[in-house]
């Protein structure tokens, strides 16, 4: 019972962080805005993974992560990308910014 409470509490905290990140964007130039927030979080370098239709980035730094910008990983894909109906709800839940060119999703670390 205690474990279930803890897991639900962690889920709420993660939802709060994604909601907080969503409110940090104005849906204008999502990629540039993400870059600014990550630089402000002292992310001089990032881990980068290229996917067929997206790029995934995560802050790479020595000191401890303190915010969503240096802790979460972000998936950047074209705004016009057709999303499979089975994945649409999850993608929308994690989308923090979408402009004319890009969609950015935020996911908690593993």
N, C-alpha and C positions, 0 to 999 in steps of 0.2 A: 504494500500500500504506500509506504514512504517513497519507494523508488518510482512508482507511478506519478506521485505528486511532484517529485523532482524533475522527471522527464517533461511533464506538462508545463512546469515553470520555465524550464529551459526553452521549450518551444515558444512560449509567450515572449521571452526575452529576444529570441531570434526574430520573431515577427516584428517586434518593436524596432529593432535595428534596421530591418529592411524598410519599414515605414518611415523611419527617420531619414534614411538615405534617399528615399523617394522624394521626401519634402525638400531635400537639399538641391534638387535639380529643377530647372525651369522648362525642361523639354526643348531647349534650344542648344544646339551643339553639345550633345551628350558626352562625346569623347573628350572634348576640350575641358569640360567641367569635371569629368572624372580625373583627368590628368592633373588639374589644379588641386583637387582634394587629396590625391595620392602624393603629390609633391609636398603639400602642406603637412602631410603625415610623415614626412621624411623618407619617402619611398624613392630613392635614387635609382634603384634597379627593380626589375620585375621578372618573375618567372613567366614564360610565354609558351603557350601551346597553340599551334595552328590546327584547326579542324577544317573540314571541307567548306563549311559555310559560316565559320565563326573563328574568333580569336579569344582565348581564355588567358587572363592575366591575374597575377597575384603578387602582392608586394614581397620583395626579398630584402630583408634587412637584419642586422645583428641584434639590435635591442628588441625588447618585448613589444608586442603589438598592443596598441591602446585604443584603437578605434576601428570602425567597420572598414575604413579605407586601407588600413594596413593588415587587417585580419582576414577579411572575406576575399573570395575570388570572384572575378567579374567576367562574364561572357559577353562579348561584343559581336553582334551579328547585324546583317542588313535589316533595315526596318521593314522592307517589303518581303522578307523571307517567309515563305509559306510554312506554317507550323502544323505538325501532325495533330489531329484532333485529340489523340490520346495524351499528348504532352502539353496542350494548350493551357489547361488550368494551372499546371505547375509553372510554366513559363510566365504567365500573367501574374502569378503570385510573387514571383521573384523579380519581375521587371521593375527597375527603379527609374528608367528614363527611356523615352522613345521620341526621336525627332524625325525629320524628313529622310535622314540617311541611315541612322543606327538605332538599334535596341540594345540596352545594357541591362543585364540581369545580375543580381547579387546573390551569392550562395555562401553559407557559413563554412568554415573549415571543417574538414573531416574529423 
